[in-house]
Amino acid sequence: MVWYVALIVAVAVERLVELVVSKRNLTWSRARGGIEFGAGHYPFMVVLHTGLLAACLIGVTFLFTMVWLTDVRHPADPSLDVRSCYPKKPPSQHV
C-alpha cells in the first residue's frame, strides 16, 4: 500500500508542477497576443482530477481497513480452516 500511496502522491505533485508550467505558458502566450479558449471547463477539470486522486486514496484506505478489520488469518472460530472456510479435518492418528 505504501508504494501505491507514493505513486498517487507523485502524480499529485506532477499535476501541481503542470499547473505552474501552464500558468507560465499562459502568461507567455498572452504577452504575445494569444487568446485563451475553453477556460470555462477548467474548474471542472481541476475538480475531476482532484476527485480522481482522492478517490484512489480513499478507496484503497477503505479496502485496507476492511481487510484489517476482518482479517481471515485469525478467524473467530479456530475450528475453521482459513483457506477454505470449512471445518478442519481432525489429524490422522498413525501408530
PASEBA-1860 file (N, C-alpha, C; in nm, 3 decimals):
! residues 95
1> MVWYVALI> 0.082/-0.119/0.000/0.000/0.000/0.000/0.086/0.125/0.000 ~ 0.203/0.117/0.061/0.290/0.234/0.069/0.332/0.279/-0.072 ~ 0.364/0.182/-0.157/0.406/0.217/-0.293/0.291/0.278/-0.372 ~ 0.170/0.231/-0.350/0.052/0.284/-0.418/0.028/0.429/-0.376 ~ 0.035/0.455/-0.247/0.016/0.592/-0.197/0.128/0.681/-0.250 ~ 0.251/0.630/-0.254/0.362/0.709/-0.309/0.338/0.743/-0.455 ~ 0.282/0.648/-0.530/0.251/0.674/-0.671/0.145/0.783/-0.684 ~ 0.041/0.777/-0.604/-0.066/0.878/-0.609/-0.010/1.015/-0.570
9> VAVAVERL> 0.074/1.019/-0.469/0.136/1.146/-0.427/0.226/1.200/-0.538 ~ 0.302/1.111/-0.604/0.388/1.155/-0.714/0.305/1.213/-0.829 ~ 0.193/1.150/-0.860/0.105/1.203/-0.965/0.050/1.338/-0.924 ~ 0.011/1.354/-0.797/-0.041/1.482/-0.749/0.066/1.592/-0.759 ~ 0.189/1.559/-0.722/0.298/1.658/-0.731/0.322/1.694/-0.878 ~ 0.318/1.594/-0.965/0.337/1.620/-1.108/0.226/1.710/-1.161 ~ 0.104/1.691/-1.115/-0.008/1.777/-1.158/0.012/1.921/-1.109 ~ 0.065/1.937/-0.989/0.092/2.072/-0.939/0.201/2.141/-1.022
17> VELVVSKR> 0.302/2.064/-1.060/0.407/2.119/-1.147/0.346/2.159/-1.281 ~ 0.254/2.077/-1.333/0.185/2.111/-1.458/0.109/2.243/-1.446 ~ 0.048/2.267/-1.330/-0.024/2.393/-1.310/0.070/2.513/-1.317 ~ 0.188/2.499/-1.258/0.286/2.609/-1.262/0.332/2.633/-1.405 ~ 0.362/2.527/-1.478/0.406/2.540/-1.618/0.294/2.599/-1.703 ~ 0.171/2.555/-1.679/0.056/2.605/-1.753/0.038/2.755/-1.732 ~ 0.051/2.799/-1.608/0.037/2.942/-1.577/0.148/3.022/-1.646 ~ 0.269/2.969/-1.647/0.381/3.037/-1.713/0.357/3.045/-1.864
25> NLTWSRAR> 0.308/2.936/-1.924/0.279/2.936/-2.067/0.165/3.031/-2.102 ~ 0.064/3.042/-2.013/-0.047/3.133/-2.035/0.003/3.277/-2.036 ~ 0.088/3.312/-1.941/0.144/3.447/-1.935/0.226/3.477/-2.060 ~ 0.307/3.381/-2.102/0.391/3.398/-2.220/0.304/3.418/-2.345 ~ 0.201/3.338/-2.359/0.114/3.347/-2.477/0.037/3.477/-2.480 ~ -0.017/3.519/-2.367/-0.093/3.645/-2.364/-0.005/3.765/-2.393 ~ 0.120/3.760/-2.351/0.212/3.870/-2.379/0.239/3.883/-2.528 ~ 0.217/3.776/-2.603/0.240/3.776/-2.747/0.110/3.778/-2.827
33> GGIEFGAG> 0.000/3.817/-2.759/-0.127/3.832/-2.829/-0.214/3.708/-2.832 ~ -0.181/3.610/-2.753/-0.260/3.487/-2.751/-0.396/3.507/-2.686 ~ -0.492/3.429/-2.730/-0.628/3.434/-2.676/-0.660/3.295/-2.620 ~ -0.717/3.294/-2.501/-0.750/3.167/-2.436/-0.893/3.125/-2.471 ~ -0.909/3.001/-2.513/-1.040/2.943/-2.543/-1.065/2.826/-2.449 ~ -1.189/2.805/-2.409/-1.223/2.689/-2.328/-1.190/2.704/-2.181 ~ -1.176/2.827/-2.132/-1.142/2.846/-1.991/-1.258/2.809/-1.899 ~ -1.378/2.801/-1.953/-1.495/2.771/-1.871/-1.494/2.630/-1.814
41> HYPFMVVL> -1.434/2.536/-1.883/-1.433/2.398/-1.834/-1.313/2.369/-1.744 ~ -1.224/2.464/-1.728/-1.103/2.442/-1.648/-1.134/2.406/-1.502 ~ -1.224/2.480/-1.433/-1.255/2.442/-1.294/-1.312/2.301/-1.283 ~ -1.394/2.260/-1.379/-1.449/2.125/-1.378/-1.337/2.022/-1.390 ~ -1.241/2.047/-1.475/-1.129/1.953/-1.493/-1.044/1.943/-1.367 ~ -1.024/2.055/-1.298/-0.948/2.054/-1.172/-1.021/1.969/-1.068 ~ -1.152/1.990/-1.056/-1.231/1.912/-0.960/-1.230/1.764/-0.999 ~ -1.242/1.734/-1.126/-1.243/1.596/-1.174/-1.111/1.525/-1.142
49> HTGLLAAC> -0.999/1.587/-1.173/-0.869/1.525/-1.149/-0.838/1.514/-1.000 ~ -0.874/1.616/-0.923/-0.854/1.611/-0.778/-0.940/1.501/-0.718 ~ -1.064/1.492/-0.763/-1.154/1.388/-0.713/-1.105/1.248/-0.747 ~ -1.048/1.231/-0.865/-0.996/1.101/-0.905/-0.883/1.056/-0.813 ~ -0.789/1.146/-0.788/-0.677/1.110/-0.700/-0.725/1.086/-0.556 ~ -0.818/1.168/-0.510/-0.872/1.150/-0.375/-0.947/1.017/-0.366 ~ -1.024/0.983/-0.468/-1.098/0.857/-0.468/-1.003/0.737/-0.466 ~ -0.892/0.748/-0.536/-0.793/0.640/-0.534/-0.742/0.617/-0.392
57> LIGVTFLF> -0.710/0.723/-0.322/-0.660/0.709/-0.184/-0.769/0.664/-0.089 ~ -0.889/0.718/-0.103/-1.000/0.679/-0.014/-1.034/0.532/-0.036 ~ -1.040/0.491/-0.162/-1.075/0.353/-0.193/-0.977/0.253/-0.136 ~ -0.850/0.276/-0.155/-0.750/0.181/-0.106/-0.744/0.184/0.047 ~ -0.764/0.299/0.107/-0.766/0.308/0.253/-0.886/0.233/0.309 ~ -1.001/0.249/0.245/-1.122/0.177/0.288/-1.102/0.026/0.276 ~ -1.051/-0.019/0.162/-1.029/-0.162/0.144/-0.927/-0.217/0.244 ~ -0.820/-0.144/0.264/-0.717/-0.187/0.360/-0.776/-0.198/0.500
65> TMVWLTDV> -0.858/-0.100/0.538/-0.920/-0.101/0.670/-1.016/-0.218/0.684 ~ -1.096/-0.244/0.580/-1.190/-0.355/0.587/-1.118/-0.489/0.597 ~ -1.010/-0.505/0.523/-0.934/-0.629/0.529/-0.869/-0.644/0.666 ~ -0.820/-0.533/0.719/-0.756/-0.537/0.851/-0.858/-0.572/0.959 ~ -0.979/-0.516/0.948/-1.081/-0.541/1.049/-1.139/-0.682/1.040 ~ -1.141/-0.738/0.920/-1.198/-0.872/0.900/-1.089/-0.968/0.856 ~ -0.980/-0.967/0.926/-0.865/-1.048/0.889/-0.898/-1.196/0.900 ~ -0.902/-1.267/0.787/-0.939/-1.408/0.786/-0.827/-1.499/0.835
73> RHPADPSL> -0.708/-1.446/0.850/-0.598/-1.530/0.900/-0.615/-1.560/1.048 ~ -0.698/-1.484/1.116/-0.723/-1.505/1.258/-0.874/-1.517/1.279 ~ -0.931/-1.631/1.239/-1.077/-1.644/1.248/-1.123/-1.650/1.393 ~ -1.247/-1.608/1.414/-1.305/-1.613/1.547/-1.325/-1.758/1.591 ~ -1.352/-1.846/1.495/-1.373/-1.986/1.525/-1.248/-2.064/1.483 ~ -1.164/-2.107/1.576/-1.039/-2.175/1.539/-1.059/-2.312/1.476 ~ -1.183/-2.363/1.477/-1.205/-2.493/1.415/-1.222/-2.482/1.263 ~ -1.223/-2.360/1.209/-1.237/-2.341/1.064/-1.100/-2.336/0.998
81> DVRSCYPK> -1.093/-2.396/0.880/-0.971/-2.388/0.800/-0.971/-2.252/0.731 ~ -0.868/-2.171/0.753/-0.867/-2.034/0.699/-0.856/-2.030/0.547 ~ -0.813/-2.137/0.484/-0.800/-2.137/0.338/-0.931/-2.171/0.269 ~ -1.015/-2.252/0.333/-1.137/-2.296/0.266/-1.265/-2.259/0.339 ~ -1.256/-2.216/0.464/-1.370/-2.182/0.549/-1.456/-2.303/0.583 ~ -1.404/-2.422/0.561/-1.472/-2.545/0.602/-1.412/-2.590/0.733 ~ -1.488/-2.672/0.809/-1.430/-2.723/0.934/-1.302/-2.802/0.907 ~ -1.208/-2.787/0.996/-1.080/-2.858/0.982/-1.102/-3.008/1.001
89> KPPSQHV> -1.028/-3.086/0.925/-1.032/-3.230/0.941/-0.945/-3.265/1.060 ~ -0.990/-3.360/1.138/-0.906/-3.399/1.253/-0.777/-3.465/1.202 ~ -0.668/-3.443/1.272/-0.542/-3.504/1.229/-0.551/-3.656/1.237 ~ -0.491/-3.719/1.138/-0.495/-3.866/1.137/-0.394/-3.919/1.239 ~ -0.433/-4.028/1.303/-0.350/-4.089/1.407/-0.274/-4.205/1.346 ~ -0.144/-4.193/1.332/-0.059/-4.302/1.282/0.012/-4.365/1.401 ~ 0.001/-4.497/1.410/0.063/-4.568/1.522/0.184/-4.642/1.477
END
